[in-house]
């Protein structure tokens, strides 16, 4: 038996691993803090918002019934238009005592005293609508924001630009906006909004050292830079632009007609509800708002050419903000730390001591950075929210976003094991119990380190940082990772590599597959593969793009079972990416998993692989349970943190002079936060309406006594000349709308006969007459074929031809605006970007009768009554017609049905629709198309 050596502790342990866990949990020693600050700071104050001791829960006579801990009846409320859905809200935590508060929880004053029903919110700021402080005017702010945030111009170039600008003002006697970059930076730094100080602490190895040849890592000091997470959360909760997109309490959502459960945002999951149950056992927490803390970390390389410059950012979000906010790059995910990355020489890099120190440093750093939140995990803290109300909040460690390598480090398990369940490393797909904190702690006290590693995959001498926090189980908190587990792991690293293994004439087949991929017709946002799939380094976006076109490319070259394996995986991927997942969707997800497991056996039967015990592929099995716990996985994917790397790490690094870049990166991030906070504040006060030019013209015209004038732009789409779609921040008021471009083409046909000759469609006048007859008799049920000849209209006037239309539609599962709206362009032109022709496809609808903007289209009629058995996609064949533009829904993408036909090396993408007679309707081009073409999901 081994005793604990800490004074006053009388615990004994059977082995060293049990003593290690006990020490790390109950006698944790935090690294010392170095308060030296090499970066300029601006201390932010929140008058009246200081944390205060929350008084006992005394409701008195304020219109609330007293909190009853035995009251466990959920509070129900209809949500959404038409009462299609209803929610059961948690009855105690953020308890909705009166229905008038809706989903907004229970407000209090700045001291934590609950307010009477209907009490108005306190104003967020008492500032005039013309107060641009610390800037002197809108022009000064817009210039600083443009130069620093959007253009990211270097200080030298800013000085040159301002020098030229200020020179032009000399002749008119105007005053310069900024004298130089230093003055601009000083103005930005003086912004009190959005400022959370960077702090740092230093730590070093304090364990046993060898008597000679001491490894260099043992002598090094490691600096960790961080921002107080409590203040970061305070800033996030106080943002007015988040106030309409925050869930204040856990809920369960159902369809009204069927009582079927729906999972979407994080607070709709069972984990948040279960946490609320545990927290509300303490009646002093009743009426509080539960704030789950979502973390994410991952090493990233900023420059390989100038040396391996790696950084280790740590990000924070909160579970209350909805998935669309977290995914929409609106600073719903915030950089809070740069963790240390220990390095050593090759001789010591693979030693157990160094590996153990790296793990210990990681967990100790996280524990220290988050320790200020710990008191608020059991006792309410008062914070002001974006709607102006104060509320009591209870923090809790929530899901951790990480790839598999990071998950292994977080859960302290052996690489190759599952971080979620106890399945043996050699047989991961067998059914097994889930891991838990209590079970792991019991195992560590009972077994030695070798048995822990070999039998349970546990690294017993490292304790997860979560062990020191209440209600935190790291095994439960590991979030699903669609990007690395499914897209880059199972699809790219596994199936794509396995598909051609052992195939006769593999190189010739691979070349033809590459030609098929390269020949795919263009589509808005689709990455081009001019050389097929032969590129050295795959990014996540490369893998996503290849998934969209890969299935038809391999058909005919591989057995049907392999095609069906790919189909099952693709359908699984698109299903779990839905923004809303229903009980029906979960059934479809489980069916896709079962089909994937069944069809992938062909790889084992052919000798391609010997085992499917692959952690990333095995992770698919846990997705249904993780969806029930955390809601839709698209709000917790590493693609969110990886995209944040660009804004928070890579772009700031490129703006440094490479001399001690981290300090410069901290300042850049701080200034970006201040500018973003200023923009939000000015927008909230209505000070950024219109452009800077139109606002100035209106101000001058008002001063001169003239009218405001017409400074608005003409309505309608202005189709861009780039092959990209757009996220549109507008209300979700329509399902879909298509509008023609504003600019007519002057070099195109002006009459129907000229257009018929231009398109080579000599029967176009007849087709147009048929279209006009249907439009004029839209409400007549008579068959047009039986209409008398005198009823057929003729058209001999001029026509206007445009080359594009803009489709605006609701696609929340794809890259879209905050309301889920997305715009894409449908093009039809003889020359696209001064190159080959571009003729896009579109989905059509029937039964619309508004006239007369129309489109000459080549129809693609459906073949058969069911999708293709192997690929799951509909097959279409072409014909010609004229339709009303309102019958267009959005762009569609077709891929040729290649079968076994080899593709010519001379076939170009713009030849695709003319060179084949049958096509697949590509339901994998994006998530909206997948939903549109998968009625059962």
N, C-alpha and C positions, 0 to 999 in steps of 0.2 A: 504494500500500500504506500502511496506517495502523499505526503501532507502538503497543504497550501502554506507557503512561506510568508504570506502577508500577515502583518500584525493584527491580532484580533480575530482572524479567520481560523476556524477549526475543522474545515472540510478535509476529507481524505479521498484519494482516487486510486482506482485500480491500475491505471496506466497514464502515460505522459499526455496522450491526446485529451483525456478528460480534464487533466490539470490545465492544459493550454486553453481549452474552451472556457473553463471557469475563470481563469485569469483575464482573458480577453473580454468577457462579459461583465464580470463583477469588479475587476481591478484594472480597468482599461486606463492606460496612460496616454494622454493626448500629446502630440508634439508641441514644442514651444512655439509661440507666435512672435514673428518679427514684424514690428509695426512700422518699419521704415517704408516710405512710399516714394518711389522714383517717378511716379506719374502725377500730373497735376489733377487735383480733385476739387469738386465743389460739393460741400456738405449740404444735403437737402433736408429741409425741415417740413414737418407736416403740422401746422398749428392746430391744436385741438385734437390731433389724431394719435398722440402718444399712447403706447400700450398702457392700460390701466388694469388694476385689479378688478375683476368682474364681480359685482355684488351677488348675493344669493338670489335665486329665482323667486322674486316676489311679484306676482302679477297685480295684486290689489284689485281695484275696481276699474280696470282699463278696458274692459270689453273682451277679455280672454277667459275661457274656462281654465281652471288650474291644471297644471301638467300632471297627468296620472301615469306613472310608469307602467301600470298594468294595461293601459290603453294601447293595444297593438292593432287596432282596426285601421287599415290603410285608408287614406283620404283619396277619393276618386274625383277626376275632373276631365271633361272633354277637351281635346286639343285639336288644332287644325281646322280647316274649312269643312263645313257640313257635318261636324261631329262624327267624322269617319273613325276617329281614334279616341281612346280614353286612357288616362294614366291613373295608377294607384301610387300615391306618394307616401313616403315613409311618415308614420304618424308622430314621431318624436323629434328626430334630428331635423333641424330646419322645419320643425313641425308647423304645418299650415293650420293654425288654430282657427283663423277666420278665412273664409273663402275669398274675401275681397283682396287678399294679397296675391291670389293666383299662384304663379310659380316663383314669386320673388322672395319667399322666405319671410322671416320675422325680424323687422328692424328694431334697433335700439338706439340710444344716444351714445355719445363718444365715451361715456363712462360705463357702458354696458347695460344700462337700465332699459328694459323693454318699453317701447312707446305705445301710446294709445292707438287704437285702430284709426286709420286715416290721417295720422300725423304726417305733415309734409316733410320731404327730404331737405337736408341742409344743402345750400348751394356749394358746388365744387370749388368755385373760385369767384371772388368778387372783383372782376376786371371789366373794363369798358370794352365794347365791341370794336374800338379803334386803337386799343392798346397792344402794340406789337412787341412789347418788351421781351427780351433785351435788344430787339432790333428797332430801328427807327421807323421802318415802313415795311409794307408788303414787298416792295421791290428788293429791299435789303435781305429779307428772309428768303424770298424765292431765289435770289442769286446765290446765297450761301448754300441752300439746299441743293440747287442745281449743280454747283461746282463740286460740293463735297460728297453728296449722296449719289446723284445720278451720273455725272460725268467722271467723278473720281479723278479730277485733274491734280497733278502734282503741285507742290507749293511753288516751284520755279515757274511752271506754266501759268498758275494763278497770278503770280506777280507780273508776268509778261502781259497777260490779258488785261489786268487792272491798269497797268501802265499805259497801254494803248487806249483804253476806255477813258482814263482820266485825262490823257492828252487831248482827246476830242472835246472834252468839256471846257478846256481853257479858253477857247474863242467865245464861248457863250456865257462864261462866268459861272457855270454849274459847279456843284460841289461833288467830289468823289464819294461813292458809296463806301468803299473800303480803300484805304491807302495801299495795303498790301495783304498778303496771306496771313501774316501774324495778327493783324487787327481783326480779320475775319474769324480766325481760330479763337481769339480772345472773346469775341462776341458769342460764339457758339458755346464756349466753355462756361460762360456766365449764365447760361440757361439753368434755372433751378429745376425744371421738369425732367423727369426721366433719369435722374442722377442717382445711381447707387454706387458708392465708392468701391474701388478695387482695393482689396486687402491681400496680404500674403503671410504665410508662415513658412518656416524652414524646419526641416527634420533631417536626421541622418541615422545611420545604423548604430545601434547601441548594444548589440549582442556580443557574443564571444568572438575573439579574433585569433587567427593563427599566430604563432610566435615569430614566424618569418614568412616572407613572400605574401604580404597582406594584399588581398585583391583591391584594386583601385576603387571599386564601388563602395567598399566599407569606409573609405575616408572621405567620400564625396558628401556634399550638402545638397539637399534637394529642396527647391523653392516651389511652392504651390500658390498660385494666384486665384483669388475667388472674390465673389460678391455675396453679401449677406442674403441668403435665400429668402428670409422673411421680408426684407425690404423689396426684393424683386417681386415677391408675391403681392405685397401691398400695392406696388405700382400696377401690376396686372389687374387686380381686383378693382382698382380705382379708375380704370380706363372707361370713359363714357362710350367709346365705340364697341366695347365688349358687353355693355349692359343688356342688350337684346339677345345676346348669344351666350348666355351663362345659365347653367342649370344649378339652382340653389340647393337642391335636395335630391336624394336618390328617388328613382321612380321605376315603375314597370309599365310598359306601354302595350296596349292591345288594340286590335281591330274591333270596332264596335259590332260589326255584323257577325263575326265568327269567333270572337274572343281569342283570336290567335295572337300569340306574343310577338312583339317586334323589338329588335335590338338595333340601336343606331349609335347615339353618343355614349360617352363613357358612363355617365350617371344612370343610364338605363340598364346597366349590367347588374348581375347578382352580387358581385364583389362589393360595390359601393353600398348596396342594401345591407349586406351582412356586416360590414364595418359599422354602419349606422346602428344596427342592432346591438353590437358590442359596446359602442360608445354611449348609447342612450341608457345603458344599465345605471350610469351615474346620472341622476335626475338633474344635476346642476348643468348638464350639457344640453338639456331639452331646449329647443328653440334656436340652437346654434346651426351654423352652416358648415357642413363637412367639406373640407378642401383637400382632395387627394393630390399628392405631389408626384408628378410624372417626371422621371429622370431618363437621360440617355447619354451615352458616352461611346466614343470610338476614336481610335487613332486615325490621323489623316496626314498624308504627305503633301507638302506644298510645293516642293521643288526638288526634283531628282537630279537635274543637270548641275546644280550648284552644290550638290551634297545632299545626303538624306536628311532633309529638314522635316522632322515629324513633330506634330503637336497632338495634344490629348485633351480636346475640349469636353466639357461637361455641360449639358443643357438641362433646362428645367421648364416644365409646363405644369398646368393644373388641370385636373380632370373635369372641372366645372365648365370650362370653355368647350364649345362643341367642336366636333371633328372638322367641320368645314373651315373653322377659324384656324385650327392647328395646321391644316393642310394648305391654307390660302396665303402663306407667307405674310401674315399680318403681325409678326412679332408675338405670336401666341406661344412660340418656343424661344427661350431666352438663354444666351450664353451666360453661365454663372461661374465657370472656373476653367483654368488650364491646369490639368494634373501633371505631375512630374513623370518623366520617362527615364528610368535608370538605364545607364549604358555601362558596359565593361568590355574588357578585351576578350578575344575568342577563347582564351584558356579557361576563363571563369564563367563564360556566358551560359554554359549548359550545366553548371553545378547546381545541386539541390539547394544550397544555401542562397545563391543568387535568385533562383526562381522563387523561393519562399519569401525572400525580402521584397521582391517586386509585388507579390500578392499582398503581403502585409502593408506595404506602402500604399497600395491602391485602397484597401479597405480602411486603413487608418485615416487617409486623406478624406474619403467620403464621410466617415464618421465625424471628423472635425468640422468640415464645411457645413454639415447639416445639424450640428449639435444645438444651434440656437433655436431650432424649431421644436426640439424635444419637449420643453415645458408646454407648448401650445398643442401637443398631441393628447394631453389629458385634461388641461384646463383651458377654457375658452379665452381667446384673445380678440380684442375689438379692432375691426378694420372698416374703413369706408369703402363702399362699392361705387361703381360707375354711375348708378342711378341716384347718387347723393346720400343714400341711407347708410348708416353704420349697422354692422351686424356682428354678432359673436361668431367666431370661426374656430373650428377644431381641425388641426392638421393631421395628416396621416400619410405615410409612405405608400405610394401607389405603384403602378407598373413601371418596369425599367425597360427602356427600348435599347436593344443591343443585338449584334450579330452573334453567331454561335461561339466564336472565340471569346468574345466579351461575356457571354452568358456563362461559359465554363469558369471564367475568372470570378464572376459575381457569385455563383452558386458554390464555389469551392469544390468542384467535382473534377474527376479525371477526364481528360479529352477522349472523346469517343463514346461516352455515356450520355444518356438523355438527362437534361437538366430538370425535366418535369416529373418523370416517373422512375420507378426502380427496376425497369426492364434490364436484363443482363446485357452487357455490351455486345456479346456474340449473338443475341437474339432479341433485337430491339422491338420487333413487331409483335412479340408475345404480349398478352394482356398482363398488366402489372399495376400495383397500387401507385398513387401519386406520392411524391416526396413531400415531406413536411418538416417544419422546423423542430417540432417536438420529437419526431422520430429520429431525425439526424442527431439531435443532442443526446438522446438515449443511446444511440449506437456509439457515439464518440466516447461516452462514459464507460461503455461496456467492452469495446474491442480495441486492439492495438492498431497502429497506423497501417500496417501491411494488410491486415484483414479488412479494414475500412476501404482501402484502395482497391483490393482485388475483388471483394465480394459485393461492395456497394458503390464503388466509384467515388468515394468521398475522400477529399484531401483533409485529413483530420487535424492537422496542426495549424490550419487557418480557419478563422471564424468569420462568417460574412458580417459586413458592417451593419446589417439589419438587426443583428442579435441584440444590439443596445437600444433598439427603438420599440415602443409598444405596438402590438398588433401587426408586426411586420414579418412576413414569411417570404424569404427571397425566392424559394422554389415556386410559390404561388404567383409571385409578382413578375416573373419573367414574361415579357409580352411576346405575342406572335410576331414573326418577322417575315412578311411576304417576300420582300426583296431578296434577302440572302438565303432563306430556307427554300423558297419555291422557285423564284425567277432565276437567280444566279446559281442556286444550288441544284435543285432537282431538275430543272429544265436544261440549263446551259452545261453545268459540270457533269451531269449524269446522262440524261436521255440523249442529248445531241451527240455526246461522245460515244455512247453505246450504239446508236442507231446504225452506224456503218461498220461496226466491228465484225471482222470475219466475212464481210460480203465480197463475193467474187467481183473483180473489176471495180473495186471500191473507189479508186482514184477517178475513173471515168464517170462513175455514178455521182461522186461528189462534185465533179466539174459541171455535170448537167444540173444538179440541184442548185449550184451557184448561179448558173445561167437562168434558171427558173426564178430564183429570188431576184436577180438583177432585172428581169424583164417585167416584174410586177408593175402595174399601172400606178402612176403617182396618186397620192392622196394627202389632203391637208394634215400636216403634222407627222406624216410617215417618214421615218428615216430611210434614205436611199442606200442601197447596197450595190454599187456599180460593179464590184468585184465579188459579189456573193458574200459568204460568211468568212472570208479569209482576211481577218485583221488580227494584229498581234495581241492587243489588250482590249478585253471586253469591258465595257461599262454597264451599269445597270440599265441605262437607256438603250444600249445596243441589244441587250437580251430582251427587253420589253418589245422593241421594234421587230426583232426576229420572230418572237412568238406570234406576231400578227400575221405573218406570211409563210411560216415554216410548214404548216400542215399540208397544204396542197402541193408544196414543192417536193415533199418526199413521197407522196402517194404514187404508187406504181413502181417505185424503186425498192421499197421495203415491204415485208409481210404486213397483211392487214392488222395483225395483232399489235404491231408497233405503232401503226397509225392510230389505232384505238387507244393505245397507251398515252400517246401525245394528246389525243382529244380529251381523254379523261382529266389529264393534268391541266390542260388549258381551261376546261370548263370549271374545274376546281378553283383555279386562280382567279377567274373572272367572277365566280360566285362569291368568294370571300372578299373581293374588292367592292362589292355592293355597298352603297352608303347606308342602306337599310336592309337588315337581314330578318326574315320572318321565319316562323316555324316551317313553312313550306321550303324556304331556301335552305334551312338546315338539313332537311330531308334530302334535297338535291345535292348538298355538299357531301353528306355521308354516302350517297349513292356514287358520286364521282370518286371518292376515296376507295370504295369497294371495287369499282370498275378498274381503277388504276392498279390496285393490288392484284387483281385477277389477270389483267392483260400484260403487266410487266413481267410475268413469269416466263414469257418468251425469251427474255434476256438470260435467265438462269438456264432454261432448257437448251439454248444455243451455245452455252458456255461463255457468254460474254462476261457475266459476273458470277461469282460464287455465293455471294450473300447480299441481302438488302439491309443489313444492319448499318445504316448510314444515318447519323443523327438528324441531318437537315431533312432528308426524305421522310424519316420516321416522324418528324414534327407535324406532318399533315394530320396524323391521327388525333392530335390534341386540339385541333382548331375548333371543332364544334363546342367543346367544353370551354375553351378560351373566349369564344364569342358570347357564350352565356355569361361568363364572368365579367368581361370588359367591354362588351358591345362590338360594333363593327371594327375589324382589324385595321381598316385603312386609316384610322386615327392614331395608330400606335406603331406604324411601320418605320423601319430605319431609313426609308426614302425621305422621311421628314427631316431627320437629323443630318442625313448626307447632303440634302439641299441646303441646310443651314450652314454646313461647312463652307460653302462658297461665300456667303455673306459675312460670316463671322470670323473665318480663318483665312481662306485662300485669297480673297480679294484684299483684305487688310494687309496680308503679308506682301502682296505684289506692290502695295503702295509704300512700303518701308524702303529704307536705304540699305537693308540687309545687315546693318550693324546693330547687334542686340535688338533684333526685330520685335521680340515679344512685348517690350515696354511700349513701342510705337503702336503695336496692334491693340493693346489695351486702350490707349488714348483714342485711336480711330473708332473702336467699338463704342466707347463712351460718347464720342461726338455724334456718331450715327444715332444712338439712342436718344440723345438730346434733341436732335433735329426731328426725329420721328415723333417724339413727344410734343414738340412745338407745333408740328403740322396737325396732329390730332387735336390739340387745344384750340388752335386757330380755326380749324374746320368746325369744331363743336360750337364755337361762337359765331359761325356763319361768315367768317372773314376771308374765306378762300373760294367764294363762289365765282364762277367764270374764270377767265384768264387774267393774268396781271395786266395785260394791255387793255382789255375791255373794261376792267374795274377802274383803271386810271382815266380812260376816256370818259366814262360815266361821271367820275368825280369832277373832272375838268368842265364837262358840259353843265353839270349842276351848278358849279361855282360861277360859270359865265351866264347862267340863266337860260341856257339852251336846253332842248329836250334831251332825253337820254339817248336817243338815236337807236338804230337797230344794229346791234353788235353781235347778234346771234348768228350761228351758222345754219345753213339750210339743212333740213332733216333728211334722213335716209342714209343708207350705208355708203361708206366710201371704201370700196374694196381695195385692200392693200396689195402690193406687188410681191409679197412674200408668201411662202407656202406654209403658213402657220395659222392656227386657230387662236381664239382670244377668250380669256375668262372675262365675263361681263358682270360688273357689279350693279345689278338692277333687281327690282323685286321679282318674285316668281309669280308673274301674272298670267303667263301663257304657257302652253305646252310646247308650241313650235310656231314659228312665223318665218316666211321667206319673202325677201324684198329684192327687187332688181336694182342693179347698180344705177347711180344717177347719171353717169356719163355715157351718152350714146356713141356708137362707133361710126365715124364719118366715112370710112372706107369700106363699109359693108353694104350689102344690098339694101335698096330703098323700096322695092316693091316685092310682092309675093312671087312673081315670075322670076325676078332677078335672084331671089333667095333660093328658089327651086333649082335654078341653074347653078348657083354657087355651091349648093349642097349635093348636087347630083340626084335630087329627088323630084323627078318630073311629075309625080302624082301628088306633090305637096298641095296644090290648090284644092284638090279633092279632099285631102285629109283635113285641110283648114275649114272647108265647108262643113264637113262632118262635125268638127269641133264647135263651130259657130251654131250649128243646128242644136247640138246638145246644150249649149249655153243658153240659147234663146228659149228652149223648152225644158229648162232645168226642173220645173215642177210638173211636167207632163209625163205620165207613166207610159206613153206610147213608145213603141219601138221605132227608132229613127229610120230603120231600114224600110218601114212601111209608110214613111211620110211621103206625100205627093211631091212631084218634082218642083212644083211652084212654091213649096214651103222651104226649099233649100236656099239658104242665103249665099250671096256672092260678095266678094270683097276685092275691090280694085284700087283702093287708096294706098297711100304710102305707109310703110311700116318703119319702126325704129328697132335697131338691133343693138343689144348690149352683150358684153362678153362675160359677165359674172352676175351672181346673185349672192346675197348674204342670208344664211339660215341662222336664226336665233332659236335655241331650243333648250329645254330643261334636261341637264345631264349631270346630276350631282356626284355621280361616281367617278367622273372624269375631271380633268383640270377645268375648273369652272369658277365663277364668281361666288361671292358670299351667299347669294340666293340660289346657287346651283345652275345659273344660266351660262350658256356657252355660245359663241358665235363662230361659224366657219364659213368659208367661201366656196361656192360652186362655180367652176369656171368652164367656159366653152370658147376657145379662141384658136385661131390658125397658128399663132406663134406665142408661146409662153416664155417670158423673159428672154426675148430675142432668140429663141431656140425652136424646139420641136413643137408641134401642136399640143393642146391640152384640152381634153374633153372629159369632164368628170361625170360620174354617175350620181343618181339621187334616188332616195326612196320616194314613192308617190302614194297619194291617197285618193279615194274616190268620193263622189257625192258633193263636191263643192261647186258653188254656182255664181261666184263673183266674177266680173269680167272687166277688161279683156287682156291683161298682161298674160302672155302665153309662152310656151317653150316648145320648140320642135325637138322631139326626143326620139331616141331609139329605145323602144321597149325591150325589156328582158323578161320574157314570159316564163312562168314557173314550169319546171319539168317534174312531174310526179306529184303525189299528195303528201309525201313525207320527206324530211331531210335525208341526205346521203347517210347510209348506215355507218360507214367508217369515220367520216369527218364530222358528221352532225351538221353540215351546212346545206342550204338549199341550192339547187342547180337551176340556172336560167339560160334561155336562148333568146337571141335578139329579134326585134321587129321594129316598125317605125310608127310614130303617132304625134299628135299635137295635144298638149294638155294646158290647163290653166296654171299659172305660176303658183296659185294658192293650193294646188294639188301636190306641190312639192313639199316634202317634210324636212329632209336634211340630206347631206351628201351620203352616198353609199360607195362601197369599194368592192369591186369584182376581181377575182383571181381566176385565170384560165384553168379549166379542167385538163391538166396536162396528160393524165393517164400514163401510158408508157411511151408517149411520143417524145423524142429528144428535141431539145430547144436549140435553134440555130444560134450560132455565135453573133450573128448580125441582127438578131431581134432586139429592138429597143423598147423601152417602157411605153412610148407613145404608139407603138404598133400593137400593143397587147390586145385591145378591144377589137381590132380588125383582123387579127391573125388566127383567132380561135372561134369556134362555133358554140361552145358551151362554157359556162362560168359558174364558179361558186360565189354566192353572196357571202362576203367575208364578215362573219359575225364577231371575229376577234379583232377587228380594226380598232375598236375602242369599247368601253364598258357600256355606253349607251346603245350601240349597235347590238351588243350581246344581249342586253335586256329586251331590245325591240324584236329580236329574232328568236328569242327563247321564251315563248309564251308561258311555258309551264313553270318558269322561275320568277 
